[in-house]
Amino acid sequence: MDLSGFIARRYLIARKSHNVINIISGISAAGIAIGCAALVIILSIYNGFDGIVRSFNNTYTPDLLVTPATGKVFVPDSATFAAIGGQEGIRTVCGVLEENVYLKYGDRNAVATAKGVDSVYASVTGLKDYLTEGEFELQYNALKEAVIGRTLAMELGLSTSFLTPLEVWFPSRNEEVNLLDPLASLRKEDLFPSGVVSLEQGFDKKYIFIPLSSLRSLLEYDKEVSAMELYAEEGYVGENGVVLGSLQKKIEKQLGDGFKVRNRRQQNEVLYKMLSYEKIAIYLILLFVMVIISFNILGSLSMLVIEKQDDMKILEAMGAPEKLTRKIFIKESFLISLLGIVIGLAVGLLVCWLQQRFGLVKMPGNFVIDAYPVVVKWTDILLTVLGVGLIGYITAILAGRERCSQRAC
């Protein structure tokens, strides 16, 4: 049995002659436990919100987006895209057309991004699950309809129960502006609102979905699209919602240099980087708090060194080397940190389980979920143990030096 470890364990659990040392040691371990539990809980809550943000984004972001390498629109080659849609791994191919347009509803107006989509679009995306009003329909018999973001609908004072048509305006590409009659150079499409969709504020204030044929007519296009959206089969999408690289490379090879093929991460590179950097920042901030908490251990060990000077002298008289006495206090410090880590992990995981199971802490306001989301990842547990363990190890080394300085005195 390791003698230094045995003595360190005895010092940890034995009653000290000065009760204040027990209290400080307990406070030190409790501080490490609270910090460790906070790391587990906060990182798990962040994982929950991260998952919600990604889920919202994946609702309207295709698995792969094909855009022209140069120019704004292109006419898709039917044979090439038919071959891509029929190959293994690709479930659906949708042509879309996007353009900023001017909206007018009654005496109100707004600028939005019109997205022209076909009849298949609603079935391959999850947008119909986020309707707050009406249905995701773009045509009823000969009547052309539109689905609009909630913020835009509120800004325009629009409702699906109203009979007033929504006017969509865009300048003609083929006519010069007539200063005497500017409206003559504008094109207009009348659409009736069929649904209101709500995901998140940025999406709700930006998009309006209209029939692809209506937007082509407004923009004076024939068969052009601004992008082809590819939706992969379930087995070809990774856990993080990004399509497998092998499938992406295969499609890039088929289309050639004239097109760009981007997965979900590449389509929203800023969002994905921001989510990663925020989590790293949270982790580092909490670790810095743990560094401050660990100074309690040094204070506790300093008092323990003073109290156990007589014991150390006895050990040295019996032939114990200075290295042994230093190891005792190093291991004492490490045991306090280890005790805090074990208790902290147990408490943190218990709180996360209770929140997942019962939703004890509710979300304020009118949010899409009732309680704070919690997702525990083993990588976060490992990072917590490694981070707090490293702090405990450094504290233990400093504790050994403290023993040397006390001995020198």
Phi, psi and omega in degrees: 000139178291118184295316181296321178293321179296315180293321179298319178293323177295318178296327183290319187259344182282154177285128178275161180291330176254114185299334182297330179293320176300318182295314181295320178297319178295319178297320179299312179295321179294321178297315177298319181296316180295316179297318180294318178296320179297320177301312182296314184292311184294318178295324179291320176295319178298320177301322179296312179293323177301318179295322179293316180299314179295323180295316177300315181295320181290342180298321182242004178260126181289161177297319176223138179241123180257120178231157179291143179294327176226148180088174185258325181228167177205160175261114184292135176286116187300320183292316182296312182287333174293321177294320179295317180293335181267357183275164181296133178104337180257124181271313185212147174237126181236130173272134181228156179225128182237143176196147175284131184228168177255128181251142177223126179224107186067236178258013180249156181213164180196162174252134183216171174260113178276132178242110178277123183228163179264185185289341181280338189304315184296330183280336183262345175256169180261016185297328182295341178281351182245023176286133175258348182199136175076204182231158177272079179235138181248355177201133176235104190057241180266000184274123178275134185235172181216149173245130190235150177294149187298317181296319176298318180298320179291322180295325181270351184067038188260144175216150181289343180276350180277152181262356180289130179285152176268125181267128178246121185244148176203140180295141178293138179278343187250000181238145177279152180288126177266111183295333178283331179217078184300329183294340181293337181265008179254144176253151186221142173234133176261124181231149179254127183294127180251339182200156176237126184244146181222118176245292176210164192303317180300319179289315186296331182266000186251316196257146165224132183256125181227164178301141180301321180295324180292318180290324176297319179295319180295321183269359180063045174252162179256290181238008185292151171224158176267340180196158170246124180262126181251132179244123187271159174289159189303319183289352183255011178243129181288178183297327181274009177085005181261132182294152181298139184297329181295322179291319179298315180296324180296318180289322176301321179292322180292321185276333179085191186283351182281355183225154172253134178241116184239137175276183184297321179295319181288330177290330182233052186300320181295316180298313182295320178294319180298317179297319180292315182293323179296319180294319178298318180296317178299316181298315182292322178297316180292325176295323177297322175298321179295325177299317179296318180297325184293342177296337175299325180296318179299320178295319179296316182289329177298318178290324179293323177300316179297317183292324187263018180299321180295320178296321180294321179295322178296315179298319179293324178294330179278000176103007179290131179288162179299328180299324180294312182296325178292321179297327181301312183283332174296315181287328175300314179297317182293325179293322176298316179296317180296319178298317178296320180297314182297312180295317181298316178298317180298314180294315181299315180293324178295315179298318179297318180295317179297321179292319178295320186281318188242349181058053187295319181263114184273154176282136177285153176075193182260088182251169183289342177236156184276321185238161179300129180283143181226126176228112181271128178242139182294333178294324177292322177297317180295316179296324178295313180297316180294315181295309181291324177297321178296318178297318178296322179294315179297320177298321179296318178298316178296326178294322177296321177293326178297322178297319180295319180292324178293322180292323178296328179290000000 
